[in-house]
Amino acid sequence: MITLASYNKFENNVFRDAIIVGLGNCLTSFFAGFVIFGIIGYMAHELGVKVEDVAAQGAGLAFIAYPEAVSRMPLSPIWSILFFLMLLSLGFGTQFSTTETVVTIILDEFPHLRGKNRRWLLLGVCAFMYCAGLFMITEGGMYVLQLVDNHSATYSALILGCSEVCVMAWIYGADRFLEDMKYMLGFYPYPRFFWKWSWKIVSPTIVILILVITWVDYDGNTYGEYEFPAWANAVGWMITFSSVILIPIVAIIKIYNEEGTLSYRIQKLLQPTYDWGPASPQHRRLPTADCSGYSGPIQGSNMTLVTNASNSNIKDIKDTNFSQLEPLNEDFEEDTSSEDDGLNMRAIREEAIIKSNSRK
């Protein structure tokens, strides 16, 4: 979702999109619950057994229970066509988003692959995923699919999601994030208090609780009556942490490459860099949080930033008569003998006075 959202325009109403996606997701799950249990109940009634004896999960629900249920319905060929068209569109949608995420990450890391080379990168990614999926259509492919399905997007997704929201709310700062949204949207997400504390407290708490409950309920991988061996469960946990382990690894590498004490390195890495911000130059601006005399964006290099300015200060500056001030047109060179960085302003002023006296 983050990758696809990166293609939006800078002023796109992400607040509206987030509300629509969240409500759509919840309503779709609510509706799907009626469909799933309606079909399972129909199967139980037709077979004369209990619901728990019919219910399946994962791939078994989609490729065993559902096809058998639609085959018993009136006009079963129509329902079968609609059902598998739905599965096909769902698979295409998932594949498009997954492939685009991988391709975008590689393009961001290797920009020379953009342009005409993008098609070859896309072909290579699709070929790799195709070869990886061949293991799941073998005789024991259903067990491989079940193992990957249980571990690739359960614990790792919860851990990554919790890490992202905690870093955004507590390290980057929820207030700073809200200011960024105001800069893009022109208004704060309403109500601001609700969103701020939802990001800081509610969301991390809910994700951690789900993660803990899922961990407690874990009792090995099973498919039907088959229980996966210990080595298969270990492979599953390796799949889970293959993406999560990159967070501490990259953090250690970043800290190692910095200079200074350990606390200074961590403190520096926890602050946004100077070039952090919109990619387009027309949307970039200098921070103006400490400038009470000017609230608009600062662009270009011909503006003077007056810090700690008040309205009276600005009025005094406007009322000042600068007509008697003689501009200084002399060109001064940098004093290389100074130990300070940049220009030696004291030497420049002394040189200017000497030149002025000599002319008189």
SVG drawing of the C-alpha trace seen along z (x, -y; Angstrom):
<svg xmlns="http://www.w3.org/2000/svg" viewBox="-31 -63 78 100">
<polyline fill="none" stroke="black" stroke-width="0.4" points="0.0,0.0 2.9,-2.4 4.6,-1.6 1.4,-2.2 0.6,-5.4 4.1,-6.8 2.7,-7.3 0.1,-9.7 0.4,-13.5 1.8,-15.5 -1.5,-17.2 -3.5,-14.0 -6.1,-13.7 -4.5,-10.7 -6.7,-11.3 -9.8,-10.6 -8.2,-7.6 -7.2,-6.1 -10.8,-6.4 -12.2,-4.8 -9.7,-2.0 -10.2,-1.3 -14.0,-1.3 -13.9,0.7 -11.7,3.3 -13.9,3.7 -17.1,3.8 -15.7,6.4 -14.6,8.6 -18.1,8.2 -19.8,9.2 -17.4,12.0 -18.2,13.5 -21.8,13.9 -20.8,15.5 -18.4,17.9 -20.6,19.1 -23.6,19.1 -21.8,21.6 -20.4,23.6 -23.9,23.8 -25.4,24.9 -22.8,27.6 -23.5,28.9 -27.2,29.0 -26.7,30.9 -24.3,33.4 -26.2,33.7 -23.1,33.0 -22.1,30.3 -20.5,27.0 -17.2,27.8 -16.9,31.0 -17.3,29.0 -15.2,25.9 -11.8,25.7 -9.2,23.0 -6.6,21.6 -6.4,23.2 -8.8,26.0 -11.6,23.5 -11.1,21.9 -10.3,25.0 -12.2,27.8 -15.2,26.5 -16.3,23.7 -16.2,25.6 -18.1,28.5 -20.7,26.1 -21.3,24.2 -21.6,27.6 -24.6,28.4 -26.4,25.1 -29.0,24.4 -27.4,23.2 -24.1,24.5 -22.1,23.8 -22.9,20.0 -21.9,19.9 -18.8,21.9 -17.7,19.5 -18.4,16.5 -16.5,18.0 -13.4,18.8 -13.5,15.4 -13.5,13.9 -10.5,16.0 -8.7,15.0 -9.3,11.3 -8.3,11.6 -5.1,13.4 -4.3,10.8 -4.8,7.9 -2.5,9.5 0.1,10.3 0.1,6.8 0.7,5.1 3.3,7.6 5.3,7.4 5.1,3.6 6.4,3.4 9.4,5.6 10.1,3.8 9.8,0.3 12.2,1.2 14.8,2.5 14.4,-0.6 14.8,-2.9 18.0,-1.1 19.4,-0.9 18.1,-4.0 20.0,-3.0 17.4,-0.2 14.7,-2.8 13.4,-3.5 13.8,-0.8 15.5,1.5 12.4,1.6 10.8,4.2 13.7,6.6 13.7,6.1 9.9,6.8 10.5,9.9 13.2,11.1 11.0,10.6 8.1,12.4 10.3,15.3 11.8,15.6 8.4,15.7 7.2,18.2 10.1,20.6 9.5,20.1 5.8,21.0 6.6,24.3 7.3,25.9 3.6,25.3 2.1,27.3 4.0,30.5 2.5,33.5 3.4,32.1 2.9,28.5 -0.2,27.9 1.9,28.5 4.5,26.0 1.8,23.5 0.3,23.9 3.7,23.4 4.5,20.3 1.0,18.9 1.1,19.4 4.5,17.7 5.1,15.2 2.3,12.7 1.3,13.3 3.9,12.7 6.2,10.7 3.4,8.4 2.4,7.7 6.0,7.0 6.7,4.7 3.4,2.9 4.1,2.4 7.6,1.2 6.4,-1.3 3.7,-2.9 6.0,-3.1 8.8,-4.7 6.4,-7.2 4.6,-8.1 7.4,-8.1 10.6,-8.7 9.7,-10.8 6.9,-12.3 3.1,-12.2 2.9,-16.0 5.6,-16.3 3.7,-13.8 0.5,-15.7 2.3,-18.9 3.5,-17.1 -0.1,-16.0 -1.3,-19.6 1.4,-20.8 0.2,-18.3 -3.5,-18.6 -3.9,-22.1 -5.7,-21.0 -5.1,-18.7 -6.8,-15.3 -9.9,-15.7 -10.1,-15.2 -6.3,-15.8 -6.4,-14.5 -7.9,-11.2 -5.4,-10.5 -2.4,-11.5 -3.1,-9.2 -4.4,-6.4 -1.0,-6.3 0.9,-6.6 -1.2,-4.3 -4.1,-2.6 -2.6,-1.1 0.6,0.2 -1.4,1.7 -3.8,3.5 -1.1,4.8 1.0,6.1 -2.0,7.8 -2.8,9.5 0.8,10.6 0.9,12.0 -2.4,13.9 -1.3,15.3 2.0,16.4 0.2,18.0 -2.2,19.9 0.7,21.2 1.0,25.0 2.9,25.9 1.7,26.1 -1.0,28.5 -2.9,29.3 -6.0,31.4 -4.8,34.2 -1.1,33.9 1.2,32.2 4.4,30.6 7.7,31.9 9.9,29.8 12.3,29.0 9.4,27.7 8.3,25.4 11.8,24.2 11.9,23.4 8.6,21.5 10.1,19.3 13.1,18.7 10.6,17.4 9.0,15.2 12.2,13.6 13.8,13.3 12.2,9.9 12.0,8.8 15.7,9.5 16.7,6.8 15.5,4.1 18.2,4.6 20.8,5.5 20.3,2.2 20.2,0.3 23.6,1.9 25.1,1.1 23.9,-2.6 25.2,-3.0 28.6,-1.5 29.1,-3.8 28.5,-6.9 31.2,-8.8 31.3,-9.7 30.1,-8.1 27.4,-5.4 24.7,-7.8 25.6,-10.5 25.3,-8.1 21.9,-6.9 20.7,-10.4 21.8,-11.6 20.2,-8.7 16.9,-9.3 16.7,-12.8 15.5,-13.6 18.3,-14.5 18.4,-17.9 17.4,-16.4 14.3,-14.7 11.1,-15.9 9.3,-15.9 11.2,-14.7 10.0,-17.5 11.9,-20.8 8.7,-22.8 7.2,-21.2 10.3,-21.6 10.6,-24.4 12.7,-25.3 11.3,-24.6 9.5,-27.7 8.4,-26.4 10.5,-28.8 9.6,-31.9 6.6,-33.5 7.1,-36.5 6.6,-34.5 4.3,-31.5 4.5,-30.8 6.9,-28.5 10.4,-29.8 11.7,-29.1 14.7,-30.3 17.9,-31.8 17.1,-35.5 15.1,-35.6 16.5,-36.4 15.2,-34.3 14.6,-36.4 14.4,-34.1 12.5,-35.0 10.8,-37.9 7.7,-39.5 5.2,-41.8 6.8,-44.9 10.2,-43.9 8.9,-43.5 7.1,-46.9 10.4,-48.5 12.2,-47.0 9.6,-48.2 9.7,-51.8 13.5,-52.0 14.9,-54.4 17.6,-52.7 18.2,-55.5 21.2,-56.9 23.0,-53.5 25.7,-53.3 26.0,-49.8 29.3,-48.1 30.3,-47.0 33.8,-45.8 34.7,-42.2 36.4,-40.5 38.3,-37.3 38.3,-34.6 41.1,-35.1 42.9,-31.7 44.9,-32.6 41.9,-32.4 41.4,-29.3 37.6,-29.6 35.5,-28.1 34.2,-30.4 34.9,-34.1 36.8,-36.0 34.3,-38.8 36.5,-40.7 39.3,-40.9 36.8,-42.0 35.4,-44.8 39.0,-46.0 39.9,-45.9 36.8,-47.9 37.6,-50.6 41.2,-50.9 40.0,-51.3 37.3,-53.8 39.9,-56.0 42.4,-55.8 39.8,-57.1 39.1,-60.1"/>
</svg>
